[in-house]
Amino acid sequence: MFPLIALAAISVASSIAGGISANKKQRKADQILSDRERNLKEWYNSEMNMPYLDRADSRAMLKRIRDYNEDELKAMNTNAVKSGATAKVAAANKLNKNYSQTLAQIAGLGEQHKDQVRRDYQARMDNLTGTRYQAQLGKAAGTQNMISGIGSSLGQL
């Protein structure tokens, strides 16, 4: 009788130790998921709150239009000097139009970028939620297995 009790006690202790070990691993996995979620939220907030004109692609577009307009202004000034006329008003209108078109393009690209960030964020959050759900299912199954193991061990007595 004593060997059966000892074997059952060992089996119960083994089930409990396995449950504790699984619980530690689950807490570590939960922490990893929480860190991923926090990093994702930080990324989302930084992308959504960044003024689009501060992005490298926007600055590059503005630089290109400034360079183009400077070249265009030089050419217009050269032509005006050659013809003896001043075309400053026409030149200013053309340069302003170039800037306004570029800014409109940048605004459109900014909205496209934010839409893409929203889609990426939602997809990644859905993925994390699914992973958390699967982890919870695994935790429940692990607890059930531990309880079954203890019950089975005690049932042998």
FIKE-735310 format. One record per atom (N, C-alpha, C, O): chain; residue in one letter; x negated, y negated, z; residue number from 1. Coordinates in steps of 0.02 Angstrom, whole numbers. Example, Ala and Ser with C-alpha at 12.3 -4.5 7.8 and 13.67 -1.06 7.14 Angstrom:
2
   ch   aa     east    north       up     i
    A    A     -660      284      390     1
    A    A     -615      225      390     1
    A    A     -660      165      390     1
    A    A     -712      166      423     1
    A    S     -642      112      354     2
    A    S     -684       53      357     2
    A    S     -645       -2      394     2
    A    S     -670      -57      402     2
% end
This chain:
157
   ch   aa     east    north       up     i
    A    M      -41       59        0     1
    A    M        0        0        0     1
    A    M      -43      -63        0     1
    A    M      -29     -112      -35     1
    A    F      -97      -60       41     2
    A    F     -142     -118       45     2
    A    F     -174     -134      -22     2
    A    F     -179     -193      -39     2
    A    P     -196      -84      -61     3
    A    P     -225     -100     -127     3
    A    P     -174     -133     -173     3
    A    P     -192     -177     -212     3
    A    L     -112     -114     -168     4
    A    L      -60     -145     -210     4
    A    L      -50     -218     -190     4
    A    L      -42     -261     -233     4
    A    I      -51     -232     -126     5
    A    I      -43     -300     -102     5
    A    I     -103     -342     -124     5
    A    I      -95     -399     -145     5
    A    A     -162     -313     -119     6
    A    A     -223     -349     -139     6
    A    A     -221     -363     -214     6
    A    A     -238     -419     -235     6
    A    L     -202     -314     -253     7
    A    L     -197     -324     -326     7
    A    L     -145     -378     -343     7
    A    L     -156     -419     -387     7
    A    A      -90     -377     -308     8
    A    A      -37     -426     -320     8
    A    A      -61     -495     -300     8
    A    A      -48     -544     -335     8
    A    A      -97     -500     -244     9
    A    A     -124     -564     -222     9
    A    A     -174     -591     -272     9
    A    A     -175     -651     -287     9
    A    I     -216     -547     -298    10
    A    I     -265     -567     -349    10
    A    I     -229     -591     -412    10
    A    I     -248     -641     -442    10
    A    S     -178     -556     -430    11
    A    S     -140     -574     -490    11
    A    S     -106     -642     -480    11
    A    S     -104     -683     -526    11
    A    V      -77     -654     -421    12
    A    V      -45     -717     -406    12
    A    V      -96     -773     -407    12
    A    V      -84     -826     -436    12
    A    A     -154     -761     -375    13
    A    A     -207     -811     -373    13
    A    A     -232     -826     -443    13
    A    A     -245     -884     -460    13
    A    S     -237     -775     -484    14
    A    S     -259     -784     -553    14
    A    S     -209     -826     -592    14
    A    S     -228     -870     -631    14
    A    S     -145     -813     -583    15
    A    S      -93     -852     -617    15
    A    S      -95     -925     -595    15
    A    S      -88     -970     -636    15
    A    I     -104     -935     -530    16
    A    I     -106    -1004     -505    16
    A    I     -169    -1040     -531    16
    A    I     -165    -1097     -553    16
    A    A     -226    -1006     -530    17
    A    A     -288    -1036     -555    17
    A    A     -281    -1052     -629    17
    A    A     -304    -1105     -652    17
    A    G     -250    -1007     -667    18
    A    G     -239    -1021     -738    18
    A    G     -194    -1081     -749    18
    A    G     -205    -1121     -794    18
    A    G     -143    -1086     -706    19
    A    G      -97    -1143     -710    19
    A    G     -133    -1208     -694    19
    A    G     -121    -1259     -726    19
    A    I     -175    -1207     -643    20
    A    I     -213    -1267     -624    20
    A    I     -260    -1287     -680    20
    A    I     -265    -1346     -697    20
    A    S     -295    -1238     -709    21
    A    S     -341    -1253     -764    21
    A    S     -303    -1282     -824    21
    A    S     -325    -1330     -856    21
    A    A     -247    -1252     -840    22
    A    A     -207    -1276     -896    22
    A    A     -182    -1347     -882    22
    A    A     -178    -1389     -927    22
    A    N     -164    -1361     -819    23
    A    N     -140    -1427     -800    23
    A    N     -196    -1479     -809    23
    A    N     -183    -1534     -833    23
    A    K     -257    -1462     -789    24
    A    K     -313    -1508     -798    24
    A    K     -324    -1523     -872    24
    A    K     -335    -1581     -892    24
    A    K     -322    -1472     -913    25
    A    K     -330    -1482     -986    25
    A    K     -274    -1524    -1014    25
    A    K     -285    -1566    -1058    25
    A    Q     -214    -1513     -989    26
    A    Q     -156    -1552    -1012    26
    A    Q     -164    -1625     -993    26
    A    Q     -147    -1669    -1033    26
    A    R     -188    -1639     -932    27
    A    R     -199    -1709     -912    27
    A    R     -251    -1742     -956    27
    A    R     -244    -1801     -974    27
    A    K     -303    -1705     -973    28
    A    K     -355    -1733    -1017    28
    A    K     -325    -1748    -1086    28
    A    K     -339    -1800    -1116    28
    A    A     -285    -1702    -1112    29
    A    A     -253    -1713    -1177    29
    A    A     -205    -1772    -1173    29
    A    A     -202    -1812    -1220    29
    A    D     -169    -1779    -1118    30
    A    D     -123    -1836    -1109    30
    A    D     -163    -1902    -1109    30
    A    D     -141    -1952    -1138    30
    A    Q     -221    -1901    -1076    31
    A    Q     -263    -1961    -1074    31
    A    Q     -288    -1979    -1144    31
    A    Q     -290    -2038    -1162    31
    A    I     -308    -1929    -1182    32
    A    I     -331    -1941    -1250    32
    A    I     -275    -1971    -1292    32
    A    I     -286    -2019    -1330    32
    A    L     -215    -1945    -1286    33
    A    L     -158    -1971    -1323    33
    A    L     -142    -2043    -1300    33
    A    L     -125    -2085    -1342    33
    A    S     -146    -2055    -1236    34
    A    S     -133    -2123    -1211    34
    A    S     -185    -2172    -1237    34
    A    S     -169    -2229    -1256    34
    A    D     -248    -2150    -1239    35
    A    D     -302    -2193    -1266    35
    A    D     -290    -2208    -1340    35
    A    D     -298    -2264    -1363    35
    A    R     -270    -2156    -1377    36
    A    R     -256    -2166    -1449    36
    A    R     -198    -2214    -1459    36
    A    R     -200    -2257    -1503    36
    A    E     -147    -2208    -1417    37
    A    E      -89    -2252    -1423    37
    A    E     -109    -2324    -1406    37
    A    E      -88    -2371    -1440    37
    A    R     -149    -2333    -1353    38
    A    R     -171    -2400    -1334    38
    A    R     -214    -2431    -1390    38
    A    R     -205    -2489    -1408    38
    A    N     -260    -2391    -1418    39
    A    N     -301    -2417    -1473    39
    A    N     -259    -2435    -1534    39
    A    N     -272    -2485    -1568    39
    A    L     -209    -2395    -1548    40
    A    L     -165    -2408    -1604    40
    A    L     -126    -2473    -1593    40
    A    L     -117    -2512    -1640    40
    A    K     -101    -2483    -1533    41
    A    K      -64    -2545    -1518    41
    A    K     -110    -2606    -1523    41
    A    K      -89    -2658    -1547    41
    A    E     -172    -2599    -1499    42
    A    E     -219    -2654    -1504    42
    A    E     -234    -2671    -1578    42
    A    E     -236    -2729    -1597    42
    A    W     -243    -2619    -1618    43
    A    W     -255    -2629    -1690    43
    A    W     -196    -2664    -1722    43
    A    W     -204    -2713    -1759    43
    A    Y     -136    -2640    -1707    44
    A    Y      -75    -2670    -1735    44
    A    Y      -70    -2743    -1716    44
    A    Y      -57    -2786    -1759    44
    A    N      -78    -2758    -1652    45
    A    N      -72    -2828    -1629    45
    A    N     -125    -2872    -1661    45
    A    N     -111    -2929    -1680    45
    A    S     -186    -2847    -1668    46
    A    S     -238    -2889    -1698    46
    A    S     -224    -2901    -1772    46
    A    S     -235    -2956    -1797    46
    A    E     -199    -2851    -1807    47
    A    E     -183    -2860    -1878    47
    A    E     -123    -2905    -1888    47
    A    E     -123    -2947    -1934    47
    A    M      -72    -2898    -1846    48
    A    M      -12    -2937    -1855    48
    A    M      -20    -3010    -1833    48
    A    M       14    -3054    -1858    48
    A    N      -65    -3022    -1786    49
    A    N      -74    -3089    -1760    49
    A    N     -131    -3127    -1793    49
    A    N     -141    -3186    -1778    49
    A    M     -167    -3095    -1838    50
    A    M     -222    -3129    -1872    50
    A    M     -193    -3173    -1928    50
    A    M     -157    -3148    -1971    50
    A    P     -210    -3237    -1928    51
    A    P     -188    -3279    -1985    51
    A    P     -219    -3251    -2050    51
    A    P     -278    -3237    -2054    51
    A    Y     -176    -3245    -2099    52
    A    Y     -200    -3213    -2161    52
    A    Y     -256    -3252    -2194    52
    A    Y     -298    -3223    -2228    52
    A    L     -258    -3317    -2184    53
    A    L     -311    -3357    -2215    53
    A    L     -379    -3343    -2182    53
    A    L     -431    -3361    -2210    53
    A    D     -379    -3310    -2124    54
    A    D     -442    -3293    -2091    54
    A    D     -470    -3227    -2116    54
    A    D     -526    -3209    -2098    54
    A    R     -433    -3191    -2156    55
    A    R     -458    -3127    -2181    55
    A    R     -510    -3139    -2236    55
    A    R     -507    -3190    -2271    55
    A    A     -555    -3093    -2243    56
    A    A     -610    -3100    -2291    56
    A    A     -585    -3106    -2363    56
    A    A     -611    -3145    -2402    56
    A    D     -534    -3067    -2381    57
    A    D     -509    -3070    -2450    57
    A    D     -476    -3138    -2465    57
    A    D     -482    -3163    -2521    57
    A    S     -443    -3167    -2415    58
    A    S     -414    -3233    -2425    58
    A    S     -468    -3287    -2432    58
    A    S     -464    -3331    -2475    58
    A    R     -518    -3282    -2389    59
    A    R     -572    -3331    -2393    59
    A    R     -608    -3325    -2461    59
    A    R     -627    -3376    -2490    59
    A    A     -615    -3265    -2486    60
    A    A     -647    -3255    -2551    60
    A    A     -605    -3286    -2607    60
    A    A     -632    -3317    -2652    60
    A    M     -539    -3278    -2603    61
    A    M     -495    -3308    -2654    61
    A    M     -500    -3385    -2652    61
    A    M     -504    -3417    -2704    61
    A    L     -500    -3412    -2591    62
    A    L     -505    -3485    -2585    62
    A    L     -573    -3510    -2611    62
    A    L     -576    -3563    -2642    62
    A    K     -625    -3473    -2598    63
    A    K     -691    -3493    -2623    63
    A    K     -693    -3492    -2699    63
    A    K     -719    -3537    -2731    63
    A    R     -664    -3440    -2728    64
    A    R     -662    -3436    -2801    64
    A    R     -624    -3494    -2831    64
    A    R     -646    -3523    -2881    64
    A    I     -567    -3513    -2801    65
    A    I     -528    -3568    -2829    65
    A    I     -563    -3634    -2819    65
    A    I     -560    -3678    -2862    65
    A    R     -598    -3643    -2762    66
    A    R     -638    -3704    -2752    66
    A    R     -693    -3709    -2804    66
    A    R     -703    -3761    -2835    66
    A    D     -729    -3654    -2814    67
    A    D     -783    -3654    -2864    67
    A    D     -755    -3668    -2934    67
    A    D     -784    -3707    -2972    67
    A    Y     -700    -3635    -2950    68
    A    Y     -669    -3646    -3016    68
    A    Y     -648    -3719    -3024    68
    A    Y     -661    -3750    -3075    68
    A    N     -616    -3747    -2972    69
    A    N     -594    -3816    -2975    69
    A    N     -652    -3865    -2980    69
    A    N     -648    -3915    -3015    69
    A    E     -706    -3850    -2945    70
    A    E     -766    -3894    -2950    70
    A    E     -792    -3893    -3022    70
    A    E     -808    -3946    -3050    70
    A    D     -797    -3834    -3051    71
    A    D     -821    -3829    -3121    71
    A    D     -773    -3865    -3168    71
    A    D     -794    -3900    -3214    71
    A    E     -709    -3856    -3157    72
    A    E     -658    -3887    -3198    72
    A    E     -662    -3964    -3192    72
    A    E     -656    -3999    -3242    72
    A    L     -672    -3988    -3131    73
    A    L     -677    -4060    -3120    73
    A    L     -739    -4089    -3155    73
    A    L     -736    -4143    -3185    73
    A    K     -794    -4053    -3152    74
    A    K     -855    -4075    -3187    74
    A    K     -843    -4079    -3262    74
    A    K     -862    -4128    -3295    74
    A    A     -811    -4028    -3289    75
    A    A     -797    -4028    -3361    75
    A    A     -750    -4085    -3379    75
    A    A     -760    -4118    -3431    75
    A    M     -699    -4097    -3339    76
    A    M     -653    -4152    -3353    76
    A    M     -689    -4220    -3349    76
    A    M     -677    -4263    -3390    76
    A    N     -732    -4228    -3300    77
    A    N     -769    -4291    -3293    77
    A    N     -816    -4301    -3353    77
    A    N     -823    -4357    -3379    77
    A    T     -847    -4247    -3375    78
    A    T     -891    -4252    -3433    78
    A    T     -851    -4272    -3495    78
    A    T     -872    -4315    -3533    78
    A    N     -793    -4241    -3504    79
    A    N     -750    -4258    -3562    79
    A    N     -724    -4329    -3557    79
    A    N     -719    -4365    -3607    79
    A    A     -708    -4350    -3496    80
    A    A     -682    -4418    -3487    80
    A    A     -736    -4469    -3503    80
    A    A     -723    -4521    -3533    80
    A    V     -797    -4455    -3482    81
    A    V     -853    -4500    -3496    81
    A    V     -865    -4504    -3571    81
    A    V     -877    -4558    -3598    81
    A    K     -863    -4446    -3605    82
    A    K     -875    -4445    -3677    82
    A    K     -821    -4482    -3715    82
    A    K     -835    -4517    -3764    82
    A    S     -759    -4475    -3693    83
    A    S     -704    -4507    -3729    83
    A    S     -691    -4578    -3705    83
    A    S     -654    -4616    -3737    83
    A    G     -721    -4595    -3650    84
    A    G     -712    -4662    -3624    84
    A    G     -647    -4671    -3586    84
    A    G     -629    -4727    -3567    84
    A    A     -610    -4617    -3573    85
    A    A     -546    -4621    -3538    85
    A    A     -554    -4591    -3468    85
    A    A     -599    -4551    -3455    85
    A    T     -510    -4610    -3425    86
    A    T     -509    -4578    -3359    86
    A    T     -447    -4534    -3355    86
    A    T     -391    -4556    -3366    86
    A    A     -459    -4473    -3338    87
    A    A     -404    -4424    -3334    87
    A    A     -398    -4398    -3263    87
    A    A     -382    -4339    -3252    87
    A    K     -409    -4442    -3215    88
    A    K     -410    -4420    -3145    88
    A    K     -342    -4394    -3123    88
    A    K     -338    -4344    -3086    88
    A    V     -289    -4425    -3143    89
    A    V     -222    -4404    -3122    89
    A    V     -207    -4335    -3150    89
    A    V     -182    -4291    -3114    89
    A    A     -221    -4325    -3213    90
    A    A     -209    -4260    -3244    90
    A    A     -252    -4206    -3212    90
    A    A     -230    -4151    -3199    90
    A    A     -315    -4225    -3199    91
    A    A     -361    -4177    -3167    91
    A    A     -337    -4159    -3097    91
    A    A     -336    -4101    -3078    91
    A    A     -317    -4209    -3059    92
    A    A     -293    -4197    -2991    92
    A    A     -231    -4153    -2991    92
    A    A     -225    -4108    -2950    92
    A    N     -186    -4165    -3038    93
    A    N     -125    -4124    -3043    93
    A    N     -143    -4051    -3059    93
    A    N     -115    -4005    -3029    93
    A    K     -189    -4042    -3105    94
    A    K     -209    -3974    -3124    94
    A    K     -243    -3939    -3065    94
    A    K     -229    -3880    -3052    94
    A    L     -286    -3973    -3030    95
    A    L     -321    -3943    -2973    95
    A    L     -273    -3927    -2916    95
    A    L     -279    -3875    -2884    95
    A    N     -226    -3972    -2904    96
    A    N     -176    -3959    -2852    96
    A    N     -133    -3899    -2870    96
    A    N     -114    -3859    -2826    96
    A    K     -117    -3893    -2933    97
    A    K      -77    -3836    -2956    97
    A    K     -116    -3771    -2945    97
    A    K      -88    -3721    -2923    97
    A    N     -181    -3773    -2960    98
    A    N     -223    -3713    -2949    98
    A    N     -222    -3693    -2876    98
    A    N     -214    -3634    -2859    98
    A    Y     -231    -3743    -2832    99
    A    Y     -230    -3728    -2760    99
    A    Y     -163    -3701    -2737    99
    A    Y     -160    -3651    -2701    99
    A    S     -109    -3732    -2759   100
    A    S      -43    -3710    -2736   100
    A    S      -28    -3640    -2761   100
    A    S        2    -3600    -2724   100
    A    Q      -48    -3624    -2822   101
    A    Q      -36    -3556    -2848   101
    A    Q      -77    -3505    -2808   101
    A    Q      -52    -3451    -2792   101
    A    T     -138    -3523    -2792   102
    A    T     -181    -3477    -2753   102
    A    T     -153    -3467    -2683   102
    A    T     -152    -3411    -2658   102
    A    L     -131    -3521    -2651   103
    A    L     -102    -3514    -2585   103
    A    L      -38    -3473    -2585   103
    A    L      -25    -3435    -2539   103
    A    A        1    -3480    -2637   104
    A    A       62    -3440    -2644   104
    A    A       44    -3366    -2651   104
    A    A       76    -3322    -2623   104
    A    Q       -8    -3352    -2690   105
    A    Q      -33    -3284    -2698   105
    A    Q      -56    -3256    -2631   105
    A    Q      -40    -3199    -2613   105
    A    I      -94    -3296    -2595   106
    A    I     -120    -3274    -2530   106
    A    I      -63    -3260    -2482   106
    A    I      -64    -3211    -2445   106
    A    A      -12    -3303    -2482   107
    A    A       45    -3292    -2438   107
    A    A       80    -3226    -2455   107
    A    A      100    -3188    -2411   107
    A    G       88    -3214    -2519   108
    A    G      119    -3151    -2541   108
    A    G       78    -3090    -2520   108
    A    G      105    -3040    -2497   108
    A    L       12    -3095    -2528   109
    A    L      -32    -3041    -2509   109
    A    L      -30    -3031    -2433   109
    A    L      -34    -2975    -2408   109
    A    G      -24    -3086    -2397   110
    A    G      -20    -3081    -2324   110
    A    G       42    -3043    -2302   110
    A    G       38    -3001    -2256   110
    A    E       98    -3056    -2334   111
    A    E      159    -3020    -2317   111
    A    E      153    -2946    -2337   111
    A    E      175    -2902    -2300   111
    A    Q      123    -2932    -2394   112
    A    Q      112    -2863    -2415   112
    A    Q       69    -2827    -2364   112
    A    Q       82    -2769    -2345   112
    A    H       16    -2861    -2341   113
    A    H      -29    -2831    -2292   113
    A    H        8    -2816    -2227   113
    A    H        1    -2761    -2199   113
    A    K       49    -2863    -2204   114
    A    K       86    -2851    -2142   114
    A    K      137    -2794    -2150   114
    A    K      147    -2755    -2103   114
    A    D      168    -2791    -2208   115
    A    D      214    -2735    -2220   115
    A    D      178    -2668    -2217   115
    A    D      203    -2620    -2189   115
    A    Q      118    -2666    -2248   116
    A    Q       79    -2604    -2247   116
    A    Q       56    -2587    -2176   116
    A    Q       57    -2528    -2157   116
    A    V       37    -2636    -2137   117
    A    V       17    -2625    -2068   117
    A    V       76    -2597    -2029   117
    A    V       68    -2550    -1990   117
    A    R      136    -2624    -2039   118
    A    R      196    -2599    -2005   118
    A    R      209    -2526    -2023   118
    A    R      223    -2485    -1979   118
    A    R      203    -2510    -2087   119
    A    R      214    -2441    -2109   119
    A    R      162    -2394    -2079   119
    A    R      179    -2340    -2054   119
    A    D       99    -2414    -2081   120
    A    D       45    -2373    -2052   120
    A    D       56    -2363    -1978   120
    A    D       49    -2307    -1952   120
    A    Y       72    -2417    -1943   121
    A    Y       83    -2414    -1871   121
    A    Y      140    -2366    -1855   121
    A    Y      134    -2324    -1811   121
    A    Q      195    -2374    -1890   122
    A    Q      253    -2331    -1876   122
    A    Q      237    -2257    -1890   122
    A    Q      256    -2214    -1851   122
    A    A      202    -2244    -1944   123
    A    A      184    -2174    -1960   123
    A    A      137    -2146    -1907   123
    A    A      145    -2088    -1886   123
    A    R       89    -2185    -1885   124
    A    R       42    -2161    -1834   124
    A    R       77    -2152    -1767   124
    A    R       62    -2105    -1730   124
    A    M      122    -2197    -1750   125
    A    M      159    -2190    -1687   125
    A    M      205    -2128    -1690   125
    A    M      212    -2093    -1640   125
    A    D      236    -2117    -1747   126
    A    D      277    -2057    -1755   126
    A    D      235    -1994    -1746   126
    A    D      257    -1946    -1714   126
    A    N      175    -1995    -1773   127
    A    N      129    -1938    -1766   127
    A    N      111    -1927    -1693   127
    A    N      111    -1871    -1669   127
    A    L       95    -1982    -1658   128
    A    L       78    -1976    -1586   128
    A    L      138    -1951    -1546   128
    A    L      130    -1910    -1501   128
    A    T      197    -1975    -1562   129
    A    T      256    -1953    -1527   129
    A    T      268    -1878    -1538   129
    A    T      284    -1841    -1491   129
    A    G      258    -1856    -1599   130
    A    G      264    -1784    -1614   130
    A    G      213    -1743    -1577   130
    A    G      228    -1689    -1552   130
    A    T      152    -1768    -1573   131
    A    T       99    -1733    -1537   131
    A    T      115    -1730    -1463   131
    A    T      106    -1678    -1431   131
    A    R      140    -1785    -1435   132
    A    R      160    -1785    -1364   132
    A    R      217    -1736    -1351   132
    A    R      217    -1700    -1300   132
    A    Y      264    -1734    -1396   133
    A    Y      320    -1688    -1389   133
    A    Y      296    -1616    -1389   133
    A    Y      317    -1575    -1348   133
    A    Q      251    -1599    -1436   134
    A    Q      224    -1531    -1439   134
    A    Q      185    -1515    -1375   134
    A    Q      187    -1459    -1350   134
    A    A      148    -1565    -1350   135
    A    A      111    -1554    -1288   135
    A    A      158    -1540    -1230   135
    A    A      144    -1497    -1188   135
    A    Q      214    -1576    -1227   136
    A    Q      263    -1564    -1174   136
    A    Q      293    -1495    -1179   136
    A    Q      304    -1461    -1129   136
    A    L      306    -1473    -1241   137
    A    L      332    -1405    -1250   137
    A    L      281    -1354    -1227   137
    A    L      298    -1305    -1195   137
    A    G      217    -1366    -1242   138
    A    G      164    -1321    -1221   138
    A    G      158    -1320    -1145   138
    A    G      146    -1267    -1116   138
    A    K      165    -1378    -1114   139
    A    K      162    -1383    -1041   139
    A    K      219    -1342    -1010   139
    A    K      208    -1306     -961   139
    A    A      278    -1349    -1037   140
    A    A      335    -1312    -1011   140
    A    A      325    -1237    -1019   140
    A    A      341    -1198     -974   140
    A    A      300    -1217    -1077   141
    A    A      287    -1146    -1088   141
    A    A      234    -1120    -1041   141
    A    A      239    -1064    -1016   141
    A    G      182    -1160    -1029   142
    A    G      129    -1139     -983   142
    A    G      154    -1130     -912   142
    A    G      136    -1082     -878   142
    A    T      197    -1176     -891   143
    A    T      226    -1171     -823   143
    A    T      270    -1108     -819   143
    A    T      268    -1072     -769   143
    A    Q      309    -1096     -871   144
    A    Q      352    -1037     -872   144
    A    Q      310     -973     -870   144
    A    Q      328     -925     -836   144
    A    N      255     -972     -907   145
    A    N      211     -913     -907   145
    A    N      180     -902     -838   145
    A    N      174     -845     -816   145
    A    M      160     -957     -805   146
    A    M      131     -950     -738   146
    A    M      182     -922     -689   146
    A    M      167     -878     -649   146
    A    I      243     -949     -692   147
    A    I      296     -925     -648   147
    A    I      312     -852     -662   147
    A    I      323     -812     -616   147
    A    S      314     -834     -726   148
    A    S      327     -765     -745   148
    A    S      272     -719     -719   148
    A    S      285     -664     -695   148
    A    G      209     -743     -725   149
    A    G      153     -703     -701   149
    A    G      156     -692     -626   149
    A    G      143     -637     -602   149
    A    I      174     -744     -589   150
    A    I      180     -737     -516   150
    A    I      237     -690     -499   150
    A    I      231     -647     -456   150
    A    G      293     -700     -534   151
    A    G      351     -657     -522   151
    A    G      337     -584     -538   151
    A    G      358     -539     -502   151
    A    S      301     -573     -591   152
    A    S      283     -505     -611   152
    A    S      237     -474     -559   152
    A    S      244     -416     -541   152
    A    S      189     -515     -535   153
    A    S      143     -489     -484   153
    A    S      179     -472     -419   153
    A    S      167     -420     -389   153
    A    L      224     -516     -399   154
    A    L      262     -502     -338   154
    A    L      312     -445     -347   154
    A    L      328     -409     -300   154
    A    G      334     -437     -408   155
    A    G      381     -383     -422   155
    A    G      349     -315     -418   155
    A    G      384     -265     -409   155
    A    Q      283     -311     -424   156
    A    Q      248     -248     -419   156
    A    Q      243     -222     -347   156
    A    Q      229     -164     -334   156
    A    L      257     -268     -300   157
    A    L      254     -248     -229   157
    A    L      312     -206     -213   157
    A    L      320     -184     -156   157
% end
